[in-house]
Amino acid sequence: METYTALRQFADSWALLFLFLFFGAVILWVLRPGSGKTYQDTADIPFRHEDAPAPREGRDQPAANEEART
């Protein structure tokens, strides 16, 4: 039972503090200045090619007209 008590005390104090600081750092990282463009670009990925999937390089036909297996 001694190990359990030590681990419980550690989790209740230092681990909780560490996880709280880590959570705060992640929130600050996400909300940092200049990150909005990156997230907006990622959010717009599904809407880049509304008519058809992007064509493969060097081809005029959209990828939707090709068989998935090669």
N, C-alpha and C positions, 0 to 999 in steps of 0.2 A: 504494500500500500504506500510505501514511502516514495516510490517512483511516480505513482499516480498523483500524489499530492504535490510533488515538485513540478511535474508537467502542468498540472492544473493551475498552480500559482503563476508559472511562467506565461501560460496562455491568457490568464486574466490580467496580466500587467504588461509585460514587454511585447508580447505578440500582438496584443490589442493595439498598443501604441504604434507598432511598426505597420500594421495593416491600415490603421487610420491615416498615417503619414503617406503610405503608398497610394491610398485612395485619393487623398488630397493632391498628390503629385500628378496622378493621372488626370484628374479634373483640370488642373492648371495646364497640363500639356495639351489637352483637347481645346481649351479656351484661349490658348496663346494667340497673340496678334499674328495675323498672316496665315493662320491655318484654315480660315473660312474658304479660301479658293480651293484648297486641296479637297476639302470635304464636299464642296459644291460640285467639283469635277467628278468625284466618285459617285455622288448622288445622281448625276446626269447620265451615267453610263447606259442605263436601259433605253434612254430616249435619243441616243446619238444617231441611229439609223432607223427611222420610223417606217420606211417602206419595206426594207429587206435587211438582212444581216449584211455586215460589211463585206465587200468583195475581197477575195484573196489577192495578195500582191501579184501584179503582173497579169491579172485577168479582168475582163470587163463584166463578166457575169457575177451576180450576187452569189454568195455561198449557199443560199437556200435552194438553188437550182442544181446542186451537186449532191451526190449520194454521200452520206456521212462516212461510210467505210471506204477506205482507200487500199 
